[in-house]
């Protein structure tokens, strides 16, 4: 073979290689676009994909058909929002939650929801996250911001192509193959209404919660030095960032969830019980004068003294979650400056009673 023939063969090989590489990349991008594992282009509720909130919240917020958004941390992950849909005519809810969602992440999702023109927004107010300073969003930016480069990063990115695309195709085949007798775990992991739920992995049992607490496995440490000032600054920044005055056609509901009495005992023991409950009052005063705002509190539900409703000292069971959603718009649970002291008194009484009844095992 002469030199000219060798050059021809090398050139031909390179052309074939380039064409094959371009075709492969095109097929990868096309497959990602069609399957759309992170819902960046469309949301089909009939598709069965593994829904990781961190990756799909942005797509859900932008592309799902909803008129009510509920946003918050793992405190609302046990919510099956079909309960809201079934109890309130005309409500089409979506749950945008993730474990440990900080204020920056909540504000990011809120901005997308507002941009879409959502008229009914429910924000879960998780007090520990207001005791943080300098937080930034940990969500992948390319899944939450528009732009050609972000879409290309999605279509050819490691998370979509390697981590989730094969798994989603496998799960889709599993649902078609099994049809009946499908594992509840896969039902939960692929449900938009239940997105992020860990109910299948939790044990809702008083003894389990007690033993977990006594072993030190269920409580995040809170910095108490400068806590009041830090929470005050977080509150001011958060409320200011919502720009409620610019969204007069939006109905806001701020919700305080049902922490267990054991959690409140823990806050007393570590000297931030009053700071957290005072924050409820401060938050109420900061937003109650807006005509389009409601504040609801489930802090004083009698169920907080029964640890059988909990999987740890803060996260409640689907049974209590359903009750909370059923009463989401019940005036009985609304708080304001005129009744917040009565609510605080009920929390105090419930926690006092719980401590008295469980003093034989509670740490001194």
N, C-alpha and C positions, 0 to 999 in steps of 0.2 A: 504493500500500500504506500503510495507516494505521499509527500507532504501535503499536496493540495487535497487529496482524498481525506487525509486525517483532519485537516481544518474543516472540510465540509461536514464530516461526521460529528465533530465536536460542536460545530455551529448548529447542526440539526438537533443534537441532543439537548443543547441549551434551550433551543426554541421549544422543544417538546416539554422540557422541565418547566419553563416559564408558563407555558399554556396550562400544564397540569396543575401548577401551583395556583394560578389565577382561578382555574375552574374549581379547585378544592376550596379555596377561600370563599369563592362565590357560593358554593354549596353549603359551607358552614354558616355563612351569614344568612343565606336564604332559609336554612333549617331553623336557625335561632329566631328569625323573623316570624316564620310560620308558627312554631311552637310557642314562642314568646314567653319563656319561663318566668320572667319578672314583670309581665303585664305592661310593658312599656308602650305597646301599640294598641292593645285592645284587652278587654276583659270578657271572657265567655264563662259565665257561672257553671256551665255544663262540663267544662274541661276539668280534669282531675290532675292537679299539679301539687307538688309539695310546696306549701306556702310558708316561706321564712319571712316574717314581718320586716326584718331589716332590709331585705332585698325587694319586697313587693309592695310595701306601703306607698311608695311614691307612685307606682303604676296604678294602684287601687285609687289613690286620691285623685289622680288625673283622669282616669279612664272608666271607672266604675259608674254605674247608674244609681245615684243616691241623692237624697235631699236632706239627709241628716248625718252628720259626722260626729263620732265619739272618739276622742283622742286622749291617750294617757298611757301610763306605765303598766307594768304587770299586774297592778291592782285591778285592772279591768280585763285581763286576758281570759278569765274564766267566764266572761260574758258570751252568751250565744245570742247575738243581736236579733235573731228571728223572734225572740220574746218581745222585743220592742215593736217589731213589725206586726206581730199578732195582737198586741194589746192597744196599739194606737193607729187608727185608721188613717191612711194616707202617708204614714211614715215609711220611708225607704232608707234604712240606716246602713252605715258602713263603720266598722271598727278599725281604727288605726292605732295600734298599740304595739309596744315591744318591751321586753324586760329591761328595767333600769332606764327607761326613757327619761332623759334629762330635759331641762327647760329649753335648751337650744334645739333639740330634736322635736319637741312639741311645737315650738314656734315655727320650725321649718314646715312641718305638716300643716299647721294652721295657715301658713301663707299660701300653700297650694290649694287648700280647701276654700279659702277666701277668693283666690283668683278664679276658681271654678264657679263662684257665685252661689255657694251653698248657703241656705237661709236658716238652717237650724244646726247649731254647733254646741256640743256637750264636751266640756273639758274637765277631766279628772284632776283634782288638786291633791297631789301627793306631797305632804308636808316635808318629808326628808329631803326632797330634791330642791327645795327652796333654801336648804342649809348648805348650799354649794356655791363656790365662787369660781368665775373664770371658765365655765364649762363651754365646750364646743360640740357640735354635732359629730357623731361617729358614723353616721350613715354614709354609704358610698355616694359621693357627689354626682357622679355621672348618671345615677338612677333617679335623681331628684331635680336636676337642672336640665333645661332644654339645650339644644345645639347639636349640630351635625357630628362633631367630634365625640360628644357624649354618647350619641346613638351608635357610632362606630365602635366605641369602647365596649358598649353593651353587646353588640352583635358578635364581636370577636373576643370578648373578655373571658378570662379563666373561670370566673364564677358561673356565668351563664353556660358557656360551652362545655366545660369539663365537670363542674360540680353538680349542676342541676339539669342540664339538657338530657343526658342519658337517664338520670333518675326519673325525670318527668315522663319521658317516653315509656319507661318501664312501668311506672305507676298507672299510666293511661291504659296500657295493655293489661295490667293486673285487674283493673276495674271492668274492662270489657270481657276478660276471661272468666273472672269469678262471678260477676253479676250479683249473685246472692252470697250470703255468708262472708261478707267483706270484713276484714279486721277493723274494729272500732278505732284503732290507732290511726289507720290510713284515712278513715272517714274524717277524723278530727284534723289530721294534718293537711287535708285537702279542702276543708270547708272555709269558704269566705266568711260566713257568719260566725264561725268559731276561731278564726285565724289567731294563731299564737297560743291557743289553749294548751295547757299541760295537765289537764284533768286526768288523762289516761296514765300519767306518771306520778300523780300525787295520791297520798293517803289522807283522807279526811276523817281524822279520829283523834279524840282528846288525848289519849295516852301517847300516841305517836307525837303529837305537838309538844306535849309536856317533856317527853324524853329528849326530843330534838332541842328544845330550849335549854334544858338542863345540861346538855352536852356542848352548848355554845355554838350550835350550827345554824341558827336561824335569825341572827340579828346583825344588821350592818352597824358599824361604829359611827357615832355622830360626834362631830367636834362641837363642844359646848362653849369654848372660849370665843367670845365675839358672836355667838349664835344669833342673838336678837338683832344686832346691827346687820349681820349678813342676810338674815331672812327678810328684814325690812328693805334692804337694797334690792334683793331678788324680786320681792313683791312689786316694788315701784317699777323696776325695769320690765317685768313681765306684763303688767297691766298697761304700761305705756306702749309696749310693743304690739299689743293687740289692736290698738287704735279703734276702740269700740265706738268712739264718737263719729268715725268715718263710715261705720257699717250699721247705720240706723235701721236698715231693713233686715238685719240678721238677728235672730233670737239666740241669746247666749244662755246656757245653763252651766254653772260651775258646781261641781259635785265633790263633796268630801266623803270618802268611802268608809267602810266599816272595819277599822282595825280591831283586833281582838282585845278583850280586857287584859289579857296577859301582856300584850304589847304595851298597853298603857301602864301596867305595873312596871314594866321594864323602863319606860321613860321616867317614871317617878324615881326608881332606884338609881338612875344615872343622871338625874337632875335636869331633864328637859321636858317634863310633862307640862308645866305651865307655859313654857315658851311655845310649844306646839299648839296648845289650846288658845293661847293669846293670839297666835297667828291667824286662827280661824276668825276671830273678832276683827283683826286688822284687815284681813282680806275682804271680809263682808263690808266693812266701812269703805274700802277702796273702790268697790264696784256697785254697791247697792243703789246708788243714785242714778244710774243709767236706766232709762225706761225699758230697754230691751234686754235686761239682765235678770236672771233668777239665780239664787244660791240655794242649793239643797244639801242637807247634811244627813248622812246615815251613820254618823259617829255614835249616836245614842240608841241604836237598835238593841233591843234586849238580847238578841242572838249573840252579841259580842261576848257574853259571859259563858257561852257554850262552845267549847273548843271542838266539838264534833262538827261544827260548821267550817272548820279551818284545816288547811294543809300545812300551815306553819303559823307563826304568831300574827301575820298580817294578811296573808292571801286566803280569801274565803272561797267556799265551795260553790258549785253551780246552783245549788238550792238557794243559797242566800243571794247569789248573783241574779237569779231569776226574780226573786222578790224585790230586789233593788230596781231592776229594770221595769218591773210591773208598776212600781211607784215613782218612776223617774219624773213624772209630771204631776204628782200628787201634791197639792198645796200643803198637806199635813207636814211635809218634810222641808218646806221652805223656811229659811232663816233670814233674819234681818236684825237691825240694831235693837228692835223692841223685844225680840224673843230669844236672842242668842244667849242671854244669861240663863234662861230656863233650860236651854239645850245643854249648856255647860254644866249646870247643876245635875242633870240627868246622867251625863257622862261620869261626873264625880261619884254619884251614888252607885252606879253600876260597877265602877272600878272598886270602890270601897267594899261593896258586897262581895265581889269576886275575891278580893284579897282576904277578907274575913273567912270566907268559906274554904279557902285553899292555903291557909297559913301553915298547915302541917307539912307542905312540901315546897312552898315557895322559898327561894334563897333569901336569907336574912340580909 
